[in-house]
Amino acid sequence: GAGVSQSPSNKVTEKGKDVELRCDPISGHTALYWYRQSLGQGLEFLIYFQGNSAPDKSGLPSDRFSAERTGGSVSTLTIQRTQQEDSAVYLCASSLTRDTDTQYFGPGTRLTVL
Amino acid sequence: GEDVEQSLFLSVREGDSSVINCTYTDSSSTYLYWYKQEPGAGLQLLTYIFSNMDMKQDQRLTVLLNKKDKHLSLRIADTQTGDSAIYFCVHGSSNTGKLIFGQGTTLQVKP
């Protein structure tokens, strides 16, 4: 079946602009995660959605970052007033439920802020 | 806080065994995972082990878990050039439901 998909695959933007990154999880997966992978670094947890519960936003680096998940499916990660340090690969993952069920990752969106 | 550490680089010759090691700090794990990331590709789940197991074997892959020492290893037998990738050790916390990633070990396989 279809895996996790993300769009766009690449995004180049100018400093100060807003960007939106999209994630389509695997159908039926109730948990959705956003991570960020900076050059030469491991993955950094950003935010986590589980069903209709309030999201766990504990990993968001600043209030310029926000995410929503509509209808328990598609999620959008928004970065406002982008900065150069926001340049990274943003990865989305989904799992059937919470509690460390296996997470399946999308291909990522490579964001470059000039 | 929670931390996962692994060596950054490993080089082996084709046909040799590769062993990638990892240590973690959080003892509340439920699952421990190995993910593989090939150049330009997304993260791929390679294998995982429940925290109540000591060993898991899956074809060429052997995962060993020492809970007392909080040490996880991945052994790849008969390493092939196609195994060249970055391997991430990942700890799944039963407290938070989050995955904590190590920085990744780059495996270079020389022909």
Backbone of each chain as ProteinMPNN parsed JSONL, in Angstrom:
{"seq_chain_A": "GAGVSQSPSNKVTEKGKDVELRCDPISGHTALYWYRQSLGQGLEFLIYFQGNSAPDKSGLPSDRFSAERTGGSVSTLTIQRTQQEDSAVYLCASSLTRDTDTQYFGPGTRLTVL", "coords_chain_A": {"N_chain_A": [[0.819, -1.196, 0.0], [0.253, 2.406, -0.093], [2.823, 4.51, 1.119], [4.021, 6.876, 3.587], [3.642, 10.129, 2.458], [5.17, 13.184, 1.385], [5.137, 16.676, 0.718], [6.338, 19.844, -0.515], [9.08, 18.099, -2.198], [11.424, 19.451, -2.245], [12.209, 22.708, -1.086], [12.928, 26.0, -1.614], [13.459, 29.038, -0.111], [13.207, 32.534, 0.732], [14.787, 34.281, 3.367], [12.702, 35.203, 6.033], [10.282, 34.735, 4.809], [7.177, 32.869, 4.868], [6.606, 29.326, 5.135], [4.951, 26.313, 4.093], [4.682, 22.944, 4.851], [3.751, 19.733, 3.803], [2.184, 16.697, 4.891], [1.136, 13.449, 4.198], [-0.14, 10.879, 5.906], [0.123, 7.28, 6.39], [-2.773, 5.547, 5.508], [-5.195, 5.1, 7.994], [-3.45, 5.203, 10.091], [-3.13, 6.499, 13.297], [-1.378, 8.059, 14.679], [0.877, 10.748, 14.22], [3.934, 12.238, 13.36], [6.314, 14.871, 13.4], [9.641, 15.521, 12.446], [12.937, 16.965, 12.49], [15.823, 17.093, 10.552], [18.915, 18.214, 10.693], [21.899, 19.185, 8.919], [24.338, 16.726, 9.232], [23.401, 15.997, 11.684], [21.456, 14.106, 14.116], [18.024, 13.039, 14.207], [15.59, 15.396, 15.183], [12.966, 15.659, 17.347], [9.855, 17.239, 16.732], [6.928, 17.682, 16.821], [3.898, 15.984, 17.752], [1.031, 14.186, 16.922], [-1.845, 12.56, 18.089], [-4.571, 10.899, 17.252], [-7.512, 12.555, 18.115], [-6.54, 13.964, 20.179], [-4.971, 16.656, 22.062], [-2.115, 18.048, 20.511], [1.315, 17.075, 21.088], [3.53, 19.442, 21.567], [6.067, 19.779, 22.373], [8.581, 19.709, 21.223], [8.888, 21.763, 19.417], [10.909, 24.339, 18.141], [10.583, 27.109, 18.317], [8.146, 29.824, 18.573], [7.602, 30.373, 15.998], [7.101, 28.154, 14.654], [4.51, 25.952, 13.786], [1.899, 23.497, 13.699], [-0.708, 21.655, 12.167], [-3.322, 19.229, 12.075], [-5.591, 18.039, 9.991], [-8.806, 16.634, 10.164], [-7.824, 14.317, 11.243], [-5.969, 13.24, 9.547], [-4.23, 14.36, 7.047], [-1.385, 16.449, 7.575], [-0.056, 19.699, 8.215], [2.907, 21.473, 8.431], [3.906, 24.553, 9.501], [6.154, 27.172, 9.02], [6.897, 30.256, 10.112], [8.2, 33.409, 9.062], [10.822, 32.606, 8.148], [14.154, 31.549, 9.027], [17.706, 31.313, 8.425], [18.762, 29.249, 9.926], [16.725, 27.488, 9.986], [16.961, 25.848, 7.874], [16.9, 22.583, 6.753], [16.164, 19.037, 6.634], [12.882, 18.13, 6.721], [11.059, 15.731, 8.27], [8.333, 13.519, 8.168], [6.428, 11.192, 9.997], [4.373, 8.296, 10.489], [2.371, 6.238, 12.62], [0.604, 3.287, 13.651], [-0.661, 3.385, 16.164], [-0.041, 5.119, 19.238], [2.513, 4.782, 21.683], [5.087, 3.86, 21.001], [4.733, 2.285, 18.723], [5.819, 1.001, 15.583], [7.251, 3.434, 13.577], [6.699, 4.855, 10.451], [8.419, 6.418, 7.934], [8.214, 9.327, 5.858], [9.61, 10.605, 2.727], [10.669, 13.059, 3.217], [11.039, 16.675, 3.308], [13.207, 18.874, 1.864], [14.306, 21.794, 3.093], [15.527, 24.894, 2.227], [16.753, 27.873, 3.308], [17.445, 30.958, 2.132]], "CA_chain_A": [[0.0, 0.0, 0.0], [0.989, 3.651, -0.156], [3.514, 4.891, 2.34], [3.885, 8.277, 3.976], [4.125, 11.028, 1.409], [5.392, 14.56, 1.802], [5.336, 17.63, -0.378], [7.151, 19.47, -1.675], [10.288, 17.358, -1.84], [12.421, 20.493, -2.028], [11.657, 24.055, -1.005], [13.913, 27.055, -1.398], [12.738, 30.249, 0.221], [14.026, 33.634, 1.217], [14.677, 34.583, 4.796], [11.581, 36.063, 6.385], [9.047, 34.238, 4.211], [6.517, 31.734, 5.512], [6.522, 28.114, 4.313], [4.073, 25.246, 4.557], [5.113, 21.609, 4.434], [2.58, 18.865, 3.911], [2.424, 15.267, 5.123], [0.011, 12.52, 4.107], [0.289, 9.661, 6.59], [-0.452, 6.025, 5.92], [-4.193, 5.488, 5.831], [-5.51, 4.307, 9.186], [-2.519, 5.495, 11.183], [-3.689, 7.564, 14.119], [-0.304, 8.888, 15.226], [1.667, 11.432, 13.198], [5.074, 12.907, 13.983], [7.23, 15.68, 12.593], [11.019, 15.588, 12.912], [13.817, 17.789, 11.676], [17.182, 16.56, 10.455], [19.863, 19.212, 10.209], [23.078, 18.587, 8.301], [25.268, 16.091, 10.156], [22.782, 15.77, 12.992], [20.389, 13.118, 14.18], [16.686, 13.606, 14.059], [15.089, 16.17, 16.32], [11.51, 15.604, 17.429], [9.204, 18.554, 16.72], [5.545, 17.683, 17.282], [3.276, 14.669, 17.646], [-0.428, 14.149, 16.97], [-2.432, 11.24, 18.328], [-6.01, 10.962, 17.12], [-8.104, 13.874, 18.335], [-5.963, 14.568, 21.391], [-4.137, 17.846, 21.859], [-0.782, 17.619, 20.076], [2.502, 17.277, 21.925], [4.33, 20.428, 20.839], [7.229, 20.057, 23.223], [9.817, 19.784, 20.462], [8.932, 22.913, 18.506], [12.024, 25.166, 18.602], [10.178, 28.491, 18.61], [6.737, 30.052, 18.251], [7.439, 30.54, 14.55], [6.732, 26.833, 14.147], [3.215, 25.448, 14.2], [1.429, 22.399, 12.852], [-2.078, 21.228, 12.377], [-3.68, 17.98, 11.415], [-7.014, 18.172, 9.684], [-9.577, 15.398, 9.992], [-7.069, 13.16, 11.702], [-5.19, 12.641, 8.475], [-3.165, 15.204, 6.509], [-0.829, 17.439, 8.49], [0.734, 20.785, 7.639], [3.856, 22.145, 9.325], [4.114, 25.918, 9.025], [7.249, 27.931, 9.618], [6.717, 31.668, 9.786], [9.398, 34.279, 9.112], [11.925, 31.627, 8.147], [15.529, 31.957, 9.272], [18.659, 30.399, 7.79], [18.96, 28.059, 10.759], [15.607, 26.566, 9.767], [17.311, 24.964, 6.759], [17.019, 21.207, 7.236], [15.177, 18.126, 6.045], [11.761, 17.938, 7.636], [10.538, 14.388, 8.057], [7.05, 13.172, 8.778], [6.263, 9.76, 10.205], [3.1, 7.918, 11.081], [2.32, 4.899, 13.196], [-0.772, 2.834, 13.833], [-1.094, 4.024, 17.405], [1.105, 5.68, 19.974], [3.23, 3.795, 22.487], [6.264, 3.386, 20.271], [4.502, 1.481, 17.525], [6.771, 1.297, 14.534], [6.968, 4.637, 12.811], [7.077, 4.785, 9.044], [8.819, 7.767, 7.568], [8.136, 9.829, 4.498], [10.908, 10.916, 2.118], [11.172, 14.33, 3.715], [11.095, 17.917, 2.527], [14.461, 19.6, 2.106], [14.057, 23.231, 3.131], [16.711, 25.752, 2.187], [16.419, 29.277, 3.519], [18.57, 31.766, 1.636]], "C_chain_A": [[0.854, 1.247, 0.0], [1.625, 3.938, 1.185], [3.189, 6.317, 2.711], [4.412, 9.139, 2.834], [4.238, 12.445, 1.953], [5.568, 15.433, 0.577], [5.564, 19.019, 0.18], [8.36, 18.651, -1.255], [11.435, 18.32, -1.563], [11.729, 21.844, -1.982], [12.797, 25.025, -0.722], [13.139, 28.336, -1.174], [13.703, 31.313, 0.7], [13.773, 33.854, 2.7], [13.517, 35.541, 5.035], [10.247, 35.621, 5.802], [8.474, 33.107, 5.051], [6.52, 30.535, 4.564], [5.554, 27.129, 4.95], [4.546, 23.93, 3.985], [3.971, 20.646, 4.733], [2.998, 17.406, 4.11], [1.113, 14.509, 4.999], [0.437, 11.209, 4.752], [-0.304, 8.419, 5.917], [-1.903, 5.953, 6.396], [-4.422, 4.587, 7.044], [-4.571, 4.53, 10.351], [-3.036, 6.693, 11.981], [-2.62, 8.502, 14.66], [0.537, 9.47, 14.09], [2.722, 12.283, 13.892], [5.791, 13.77, 12.95], [8.592, 15.699, 13.276], [11.793, 16.519, 11.99], [15.208, 17.161, 11.719], [18.079, 17.619, 9.848], [21.115, 18.498, 9.736], [24.001, 18.018, 9.367], [24.703, 15.8, 11.531], [21.811, 14.598, 12.937], [19.05, 13.797, 14.022], [16.241, 14.268, 15.352], [13.57, 16.129, 16.285], [10.933, 17.02, 17.475], [7.822, 18.508, 17.372], [4.923, 16.334, 16.986], [1.767, 14.81, 17.812], [-0.871, 12.717, 17.224], [-3.951, 11.405, 18.285], [-6.513, 12.385, 17.272], [-7.556, 14.569, 19.574], [-5.175, 15.815, 21.043], [-2.73, 17.401, 21.49], [0.283, 17.882, 21.132], [3.454, 18.181, 21.153], [5.682, 20.666, 21.5], [8.532, 20.204, 22.452], [9.934, 20.98, 19.538], [9.979, 23.912, 19.007], [11.647, 26.607, 18.91], [8.717, 28.654, 18.223], [6.531, 30.365, 16.773], [6.978, 29.231, 13.908], [5.355, 26.457, 14.667], [2.832, 24.318, 13.259], [-0.023, 22.134, 13.172], [-2.311, 19.932, 11.632], [-5.186, 17.996, 11.225], [-7.658, 16.811, 9.506], [-8.824, 14.153, 10.405], [-6.219, 12.518, 10.637], [-4.028, 13.553, 8.082], [-2.7, 16.209, 7.553], [-0.024, 18.471, 7.716], [1.618, 21.374, 8.726], [4.136, 23.51, 8.724], [5.27, 26.558, 9.782], [7.086, 29.371, 9.166], [8.061, 32.397, 9.884], [10.663, 33.424, 9.169], [13.283, 32.287, 8.351], [16.458, 30.934, 8.632], [18.856, 29.13, 8.613], [17.8, 27.068, 10.674], [15.907, 25.59, 8.623], [17.603, 23.566, 7.293], [16.117, 20.335, 6.364], [14.111, 17.883, 7.106], [11.089, 16.621, 7.285], [9.236, 14.2, 8.816], [7.009, 11.655, 8.927], [4.872, 9.49, 10.738], [3.211, 6.51, 11.651], [0.861, 4.564, 13.497], [-1.392, 3.459, 15.079], [0.131, 4.644, 18.046], [1.892, 4.544, 20.593], [4.314, 3.084, 21.696], [5.946, 2.305, 19.249], [5.477, 1.919, 16.443], [6.338, 2.504, 13.729], [7.51, 4.469, 11.393], [7.273, 6.202, 8.545], [8.537, 8.079, 6.1], [9.522, 10.186, 3.992], [11.491, 12.25, 2.567], [11.008, 15.484, 2.752], [12.391, 18.621, 2.887], [14.178, 21.087, 1.996], [15.384, 23.975, 3.156], [16.261, 27.195, 2.302], [17.636, 30.118, 3.145], [18.708, 33.082, 2.384]], "O_chain_A": [[2.078, 1.149, 0.086], [1.058, 3.655, 2.241], [2.218, 6.9, 2.226], [5.502, 8.898, 2.313], [3.503, 12.847, 2.855], [6.074, 14.996, -0.457], [5.037, 19.348, 1.243], [8.632, 18.525, -0.061], [12.31, 18.037, -0.745], [10.788, 22.101, -2.733], [13.524, 24.894, 0.263], [12.259, 28.681, -1.963], [14.856, 31.034, 1.028], [12.671, 33.632, 3.202], [13.365, 36.547, 4.343], [9.194, 36.078, 6.247], [9.179, 32.473, 5.837], [6.446, 30.698, 3.346], [5.361, 27.109, 6.166], [4.783, 23.81, 2.783], [3.317, 20.732, 5.771], [4.009, 16.947, 3.579], [0.109, 14.874, 5.611], [1.284, 10.5, 4.208], [-1.121, 8.514, 5.001], [-2.208, 6.264, 7.547], [-3.915, 3.467, 7.111], [-4.85, 4.102, 11.471], [-3.336, 7.749, 11.425], [-2.927, 9.626, 15.058], [0.866, 8.778, 13.127], [2.442, 12.96, 14.882], [5.856, 13.423, 11.77], [8.7, 15.865, 14.491], [11.369, 16.82, 10.874], [15.697, 16.757, 12.774], [18.019, 17.893, 8.649], [21.365, 17.35, 10.104], [24.404, 18.723, 10.293], [25.433, 15.405, 12.439], [21.4, 14.157, 11.864], [18.97, 14.992, 13.737], [16.484, 13.771, 16.451], [12.96, 16.525, 15.292], [11.457, 17.89, 18.17], [7.571, 19.206, 18.354], [5.361, 15.622, 16.082], [1.292, 15.475, 18.733], [-0.333, 11.777, 16.639], [-4.54, 11.99, 19.194], [-6.003, 13.307, 16.637], [-8.043, 15.627, 19.971], [-4.765, 16.017, 19.899], [-2.203, 16.468, 22.096], [0.16, 18.79, 21.954], [4.105, 17.745, 20.203], [6.357, 21.653, 21.208], [9.494, 20.768, 22.974], [10.985, 21.188, 18.932], [9.947, 24.296, 20.176], [12.333, 27.264, 19.693], [8.116, 27.76, 17.627], [5.402, 30.598, 16.342], [6.525, 29.213, 12.764], [5.066, 26.625, 15.852], [3.374, 24.198, 12.16], [-0.496, 22.357, 14.286], [-1.596, 19.589, 10.69], [-5.95, 17.969, 12.189], [-7.138, 15.947, 8.8], [-9.151, 13.051, 9.964], [-5.788, 11.375, 10.79], [-2.969, 13.523, 8.709], [-3.501, 16.752, 8.314], [0.604, 18.164, 6.703], [1.143, 21.73, 9.804], [4.555, 23.614, 7.571], [5.352, 26.492, 11.008], [7.132, 29.665, 7.971], [8.928, 32.041, 10.682], [11.456, 33.51, 10.107], [13.528, 33.413, 7.916], [16.043, 29.815, 8.332], [19.09, 28.057, 8.057], [17.871, 25.963, 11.211], [15.181, 24.614, 8.433], [18.447, 23.388, 8.172], [15.41, 20.823, 5.483], [14.406, 17.484, 8.232], [10.617, 16.419, 6.167], [9.073, 14.66, 9.946], [7.506, 10.927, 8.067], [4.261, 10.355, 11.367], [4.035, 5.706, 11.218], [0.006, 5.446, 13.583], [-2.502, 3.99, 15.042], [1.208, 4.682, 17.451], [1.917, 3.442, 20.045], [4.43, 1.859, 21.729], [6.81, 1.485, 18.937], [5.902, 3.073, 16.403], [5.203, 2.584, 13.26], [8.63, 4.003, 11.184], [6.412, 7.067, 8.71], [8.613, 7.21, 5.23], [10.501, 10.087, 4.731], [12.664, 12.536, 2.327], [10.858, 15.298, 1.545], [12.648, 18.927, 4.051], [13.847, 21.581, 0.918], [16.245, 23.716, 3.996], [15.477, 27.679, 1.485], [18.702, 30.008, 3.75], [19.605, 33.871, 2.086]]}, "seq_chain_B": "GEDVEQSLFLSVREGDSSVINCTYTDSSSTYLYWYKQEPGAGLQLLTYIFSNMDMKQDQRLTVLLNKKDKHLSLRIADTQTGDSAIYFCVHGSSNTGKLIFGQGTTLQVKP", "coords_chain_B": {"N_chain_B": [[18.624, 14.517, 30.312], [16.956, 12.389, 27.889], [19.116, 10.42, 25.888], [20.89, 9.219, 23.055], [23.658, 7.548, 21.905], [26.068, 6.97, 19.376], [28.771, 5.683, 17.435], [30.277, 7.638, 14.824], [31.262, 6.807, 12.374], [32.039, 3.999, 10.322], [34.107, 1.741, 8.681], [34.304, -0.942, 6.473], [35.356, -3.955, 4.767], [34.0, -5.417, 1.83], [32.096, -8.313, 2.343], [33.028, -8.763, 4.873], [32.024, -8.75, 8.389], [29.944, -6.277, 9.866], [29.741, -4.247, 12.713], [27.734, -2.208, 14.505], [27.54, -0.018, 17.137], [25.684, 1.167, 20.005], [24.641, 3.3, 22.623], [22.337, 4.108, 25.239], [20.415, 6.27, 27.395], [17.936, 6.377, 28.698], [15.944, 4.33, 30.63], [13.415, 3.525, 30.245], [12.537, 2.185, 28.024], [10.588, 0.687, 25.408], [10.657, -0.322, 22.839], [13.478, -0.807, 20.718], [15.119, 0.462, 17.931], [16.551, 0.011, 14.671], [17.22, 2.142, 12.095], [17.701, 2.721, 8.623], [19.319, 4.88, 6.395], [19.669, 5.679, 3.185], [21.717, 7.398, 0.728], [20.073, 10.287, -0.326], [17.622, 9.164, 0.085], [14.657, 8.258, 1.98], [14.094, 7.524, 5.494], [14.375, 4.184, 6.471], [12.873, 1.539, 8.111], [14.806, -0.874, 9.576], [15.158, -3.001, 11.409], [13.907, -4.136, 14.61], [13.789, -4.425, 18.189], [12.245, -5.791, 21.001], [12.246, -4.512, 24.315], [12.38, -6.461, 26.214], [13.789, -8.503, 25.217], [16.853, -10.23, 24.381], [18.202, -10.76, 22.081], [17.862, -10.608, 18.554], [17.419, -12.094, 15.444], [17.571, -11.608, 11.978], [17.76, -12.666, 8.991], [20.591, -11.483, 7.505], [21.028, -9.808, 9.569], [21.753, -9.153, 12.976], [20.612, -8.312, 16.101], [21.685, -7.229, 19.197], [20.911, -6.816, 22.585], [21.786, -5.348, 25.571], [20.446, -4.816, 28.426], [21.189, -4.121, 30.972], [23.566, -2.704, 30.695], [22.631, -0.832, 28.992], [23.041, -0.997, 26.207], [23.106, -1.384, 22.765], [23.469, -3.273, 19.81], [24.123, -3.658, 16.306], [24.641, -6.134, 14.047], [25.86, -6.804, 10.893], [26.063, -9.358, 8.746], [28.341, -10.613, 6.252], [28.782, -8.195, 4.742], [27.655, -6.008, 2.206], [28.242, -3.867, -0.676], [25.92, -2.499, -1.142], [24.966, -2.095, 1.366], [25.991, 0.192, 2.287], [25.363, 3.095, 3.983], [23.646, 5.375, 6.213], [23.2, 4.495, 9.536], [20.799, 4.548, 11.971], [20.45, 4.431, 15.405], [17.74, 3.959, 17.494], [15.741, 4.914, 20.152], [12.817, 4.024, 21.766], [10.697, 5.593, 23.874], [8.785, 4.496, 26.534], [7.628, 6.151, 28.294], [7.138, 8.664, 27.127], [6.349, 8.171, 24.552], [7.852, 9.004, 22.452], [10.33, 8.92, 19.846], [13.782, 8.695, 20.2], [16.57, 9.658, 18.528], [19.835, 8.514, 17.671], [22.893, 10.05, 16.459], [23.56, 8.823, 14.152], [25.38, 6.371, 12.311], [27.722, 6.312, 9.854], [28.148, 3.93, 7.487], [30.671, 2.645, 5.597], [31.349, 0.675, 2.872], [33.876, -1.039, 1.469], [34.928, -2.229, -1.699]], "CA_chain_B": [[17.533, 14.087, 29.46], [17.183, 11.173, 27.117], [20.214, 10.554, 24.943], [21.331, 8.02, 22.355], [24.967, 7.836, 21.322], [26.657, 5.956, 18.525], [29.946, 6.15, 16.717], [29.845, 8.355, 13.633], [31.751, 6.267, 11.112], [32.582, 2.644, 10.319], [34.509, 1.306, 7.349], [34.587, -2.379, 6.415], [35.532, -4.494, 3.421], [32.898, -6.245, 1.363], [32.198, -9.689, 2.796], [33.28, -8.78, 6.318], [30.893, -8.392, 9.24], [29.933, -4.91, 10.415], [29.068, -4.129, 14.009], [27.475, -0.816, 14.875], [27.184, 0.007, 18.553], [24.847, 2.283, 20.442], [24.272, 3.316, 24.043], [21.238, 5.012, 25.51], [20.372, 6.617, 28.82], [16.605, 6.217, 29.276], [15.689, 2.912, 30.886], [11.98, 3.253, 30.11], [12.287, 1.81, 26.626], [9.723, -0.416, 25.043], [11.261, -0.832, 21.618], [14.695, -0.179, 20.209], [15.042, 0.297, 16.49], [17.614, 0.444, 13.764], [16.753, 2.685, 10.834], [18.732, 2.886, 7.605], [19.072, 6.001, 5.49], [20.576, 5.683, 2.038], [21.857, 8.745, 0.171], [18.944, 10.815, -1.084], [16.406, 8.385, 0.333], [14.068, 8.438, 3.296], [14.444, 6.571, 6.538], [13.764, 2.874, 6.292], [13.001, 0.686, 9.284], [15.608, -2.048, 9.26], [14.778, -4.033, 12.358], [13.658, -3.613, 15.931], [13.82, -5.436, 19.232], [11.524, -5.427, 22.212], [13.218, -4.303, 25.388], [12.468, -7.647, 27.062], [14.548, -9.509, 24.479], [18.301, -10.056, 24.382], [18.755, -10.923, 20.746], [16.93, -10.854, 17.451], [18.138, -12.345, 14.196], [16.727, -11.448, 10.795], [18.622, -12.889, 7.836], [21.982, -11.099, 7.765], [21.068, -8.847, 10.666], [21.622, -9.629, 14.351], [20.542, -7.23, 17.072], [21.949, -7.647, 20.562], [20.535, -5.81, 23.57], [22.231, -5.531, 26.954], [19.655, -3.825, 29.151], [21.915, -3.679, 32.172], [24.53, -1.689, 30.269], [21.937, 0.063, 28.046], [23.868, -1.083, 25.017], [22.447, -2.043, 21.631], [24.362, -3.386, 18.662], [23.601, -4.211, 15.059], [25.671, -6.829, 13.288], [25.489, -7.14, 9.516], [26.968, -10.395, 8.242], [28.607, -10.591, 4.815], [28.401, -6.837, 4.343], [27.707, -5.734, 0.762], [28.35, -2.435, -0.995], [24.582, -1.928, -1.02], [24.698, -1.803, 2.774], [26.537, 1.52, 2.592], [24.26, 3.98, 4.356], [23.725, 5.84, 7.597], [22.372, 3.652, 10.383], [20.38, 5.271, 13.171], [19.971, 3.714, 16.578], [16.584, 4.737, 17.936], [15.17, 4.456, 21.415], [11.411, 4.377, 21.917], [10.406, 5.753, 25.294], [7.424, 4.131, 26.93], [7.092, 7.265, 29.081], [6.708, 9.804, 26.312], [5.9, 7.762, 23.221], [8.682, 9.619, 21.423], [11.552, 8.253, 19.425], [15.001, 9.478, 20.351], [17.518, 9.165, 17.53], [21.256, 8.799, 17.726], [23.339, 10.91, 15.364], [23.753, 8.017, 12.947], [26.706, 5.836, 11.974], [27.916, 6.134, 8.416], [28.837, 2.675, 7.154], [31.305, 2.642, 4.282], [31.745, -0.685, 2.507], [34.856, -0.978, 0.384], [34.911, -3.462, -2.494]], "C_chain_B": [[17.862, 12.814, 28.727], [18.266, 11.408, 26.075], [20.536, 9.203, 24.341], [22.641, 8.366, 21.675], [25.454, 6.65, 20.499], [27.864, 6.547, 17.824], [29.505, 6.698, 15.365], [30.219, 7.656, 12.332], [32.31, 4.867, 11.307], [32.911, 2.267, 8.889], [34.869, -0.171, 7.392], [34.81, -2.772, 4.963], [34.339, -5.384, 3.09], [33.134, -7.691, 1.8], [32.483, -9.826, 4.275], [31.975, -8.539, 7.073], [31.062, -6.96, 9.726], [29.21, -4.953, 11.746], [28.954, -2.654, 14.36], [26.928, -0.812, 16.295], [26.451, 1.285, 18.94], [24.639, 2.173, 21.952], [23.167, 4.347, 24.251], [21.131, 5.229, 27.009], [19.031, 6.298, 29.468], [16.292, 4.736, 29.452], [14.227, 2.538, 30.68], [11.607, 2.746, 28.733], [11.289, 0.677, 26.509], [10.29, -1.125, 23.817], [12.571, -0.103, 21.368], [14.79, -0.537, 18.736], [16.39, 0.587, 15.837], [16.949, 0.899, 12.47], [17.957, 2.87, 9.911], [18.357, 4.051, 6.705], [20.121, 5.972, 4.395], [20.628, 7.079, 1.442], [20.647, 9.15, -0.653], [17.635, 10.092, -0.845], [15.889, 8.659, 1.735], [14.544, 7.399, 4.277], [13.67, 5.277, 6.338], [13.964, 2.066, 7.569], [13.709, -0.593, 8.884], [15.184, -3.225, 10.13], [14.506, -3.386, 13.7], [13.683, -4.771, 16.922], [13.013, -4.927, 20.411], [12.513, -5.361, 23.359], [13.292, -5.489, 26.352], [13.192, -8.805, 26.361], [16.037, -9.212, 24.573], [18.864, -10.051, 22.969], [17.609, -11.121, 19.741], [17.747, -11.045, 16.196], [17.151, -12.278, 13.037], [17.633, -11.49, 9.588], [20.052, -12.474, 8.167], [22.149, -10.194, 8.984], [20.914, -9.538, 12.019], [21.636, -8.421, 15.27], [20.767, -7.829, 18.447], [21.623, -6.51, 21.511], [21.03, -6.225, 24.948], [21.549, -4.452, 27.776], [20.396, -3.271, 30.356], [22.869, -2.543, 31.814], [23.907, -0.658, 29.327], [22.744, 0.16, 26.747], [23.149, -1.917, 23.958], [23.462, -2.153, 20.497], [23.631, -4.0, 17.48], [24.766, -4.846, 14.324], [25.107, -7.172, 11.917], [26.521, -8.15, 9.02], [27.15, -10.225, 6.733], [28.2, -9.242, 4.212], [28.628, -6.617, 2.856], [27.81, -4.228, 0.512], [26.986, -1.757, -0.897], [24.174, -1.631, 0.411], [25.24, -0.436, 3.179], [25.388, 2.494, 2.817], [24.567, 4.561, 5.736], [22.744, 5.011, 8.415], [22.081, 4.394, 11.689], [19.889, 4.292, 14.232], [18.866, 4.566, 17.186], [15.983, 4.099, 19.172], [13.728, 4.939, 21.493], [11.054, 4.423, 23.383], [8.966, 5.385, 25.595], [6.806, 5.224, 27.794], [6.456, 8.324, 28.195], [6.124, 9.4, 24.97], [6.757, 8.315, 22.107], [9.842, 8.698, 21.056], [12.717, 9.207, 19.634], [16.062, 8.848, 19.444], [18.946, 9.458, 17.956], [21.631, 9.632, 16.514], [23.562, 10.134, 14.067], [25.196, 7.588, 12.753], [26.77, 5.649, 10.469], [28.74, 4.877, 8.176], [29.368, 2.765, 5.727], [31.791, 1.23, 3.996], [32.656, -0.599, 1.294], [34.87, -2.304, -0.376], [36.214, -4.249, -2.353]], "O_chain_B": [[18.927, 12.228, 28.924], [18.323, 12.471, 25.455], [20.467, 8.173, 25.013], [22.729, 9.359, 20.953], [25.277, 5.491, 20.874], [27.963, 7.761, 17.643], [28.483, 6.277, 14.822], [29.58, 7.874, 11.302], [32.962, 4.575, 12.309], [32.092, 2.45, 7.988], [35.646, -0.604, 8.243], [34.492, -2.015, 4.046], [33.754, -6.017, 3.969], [34.233, -8.225, 1.647], [32.219, -10.87, 4.872], [30.957, -8.175, 6.484], [32.176, -6.495, 9.965], [28.185, -5.621, 11.886], [29.955, -1.95, 14.493], [25.97, -1.519, 16.607], [26.58, 2.326, 18.297], [24.481, 1.075, 22.486], [23.079, 5.335, 23.521], [21.687, 4.465, 27.797], [18.981, 5.98, 30.656], [16.374, 3.973, 28.49], [13.832, 1.394, 30.904], [10.453, 2.874, 28.323], [11.168, -0.172, 27.392], [10.386, -2.351, 23.769], [12.747, 1.053, 21.751], [14.573, -1.683, 18.342], [17.234, 1.302, 16.377], [16.215, 0.144, 11.833], [19.073, 3.136, 10.358], [17.202, 4.185, 6.303], [21.304, 6.208, 4.639], [19.698, 7.865, 1.621], [20.244, 8.436, -1.571], [16.639, 10.38, -1.508], [16.595, 9.222, 2.572], [15.307, 6.499, 3.928], [12.468, 5.285, 6.071], [15.088, 1.925, 8.051], [13.278, -1.305, 7.977], [14.89, -4.31, 9.628], [14.834, -2.218, 13.908], [13.608, -5.939, 16.54], [13.099, -3.752, 20.77], [13.511, -6.082, 23.366], [14.168, -5.526, 27.216], [13.202, -9.935, 26.85], [16.434, -8.072, 24.816], [19.88, -9.412, 22.698], [16.567, -11.705, 20.039], [18.655, -10.265, 15.907], [16.046, -12.818, 13.107], [18.209, -10.474, 9.199], [20.667, -13.077, 9.046], [23.267, -9.86, 9.377], [20.053, -10.402, 12.188], [22.557, -7.605, 15.226], [20.126, -8.811, 18.822], [22.012, -5.366, 21.272], [20.728, -7.318, 25.427], [22.01, -3.311, 27.821], [20.247, -2.102, 30.711], [22.969, -1.55, 32.534], [24.58, 0.284, 28.909], [23.074, 1.246, 26.27], [22.653, -3.01, 24.234], [24.229, -1.221, 20.256], [22.666, -4.75, 17.631], [25.756, -4.183, 14.016], [24.027, -7.75, 11.795], [27.703, -7.833, 8.89], [26.252, -9.762, 6.03], [27.381, -9.173, 3.295], [29.667, -6.993, 2.314], [27.5, -3.422, 1.389], [26.908, -0.565, -0.6], [23.151, -0.987, 0.647], [24.978, 0.037, 4.284], [24.544, 2.689, 1.942], [25.602, 4.274, 6.337], [21.587, 4.846, 8.025], [22.992, 4.808, 12.406], [19.031, 3.446, 13.98], [19.042, 5.77, 17.37], [15.751, 2.891, 19.218], [13.452, 6.125, 21.308], [11.101, 3.401, 24.068], [8.04, 5.908, 24.976], [5.593, 5.231, 28.007], [5.366, 8.818, 28.484], [5.468, 10.21, 24.315], [6.439, 8.124, 20.933], [10.265, 7.838, 21.829], [12.64, 10.385, 19.285], [16.401, 7.673, 19.577], [19.235, 10.509, 18.527], [20.798, 9.893, 15.646], [23.732, 10.733, 13.005], [26.122, 8.36, 13.004], [25.969, 4.918, 9.886], [29.887, 4.779, 8.612], [28.606, 2.94, 4.776], [32.551, 0.655, 4.776], [32.25, -0.14, 0.227], [34.828, -3.374, 0.232], [36.363, -5.311, -2.958]]}, "name": "protein", "num_of_chains": 2, "seq": "GAGVSQSPSNKVTEKGKDVELRCDPISGHTALYWYRQSLGQGLEFLIYFQGNSAPDKSGLPSDRFSAERTGGSVSTLTIQRTQQEDSAVYLCASSLTRDTDTQYFGPGTRLTVLGEDVEQSLFLSVREGDSSVINCTYTDSSSTYLYWYKQEPGAGLQLLTYIFSNMDMKQDQRLTVLLNKKDKHLSLRIADTQTGDSAIYFCVHGSSNTGKLIFGQGTTLQVKP"}
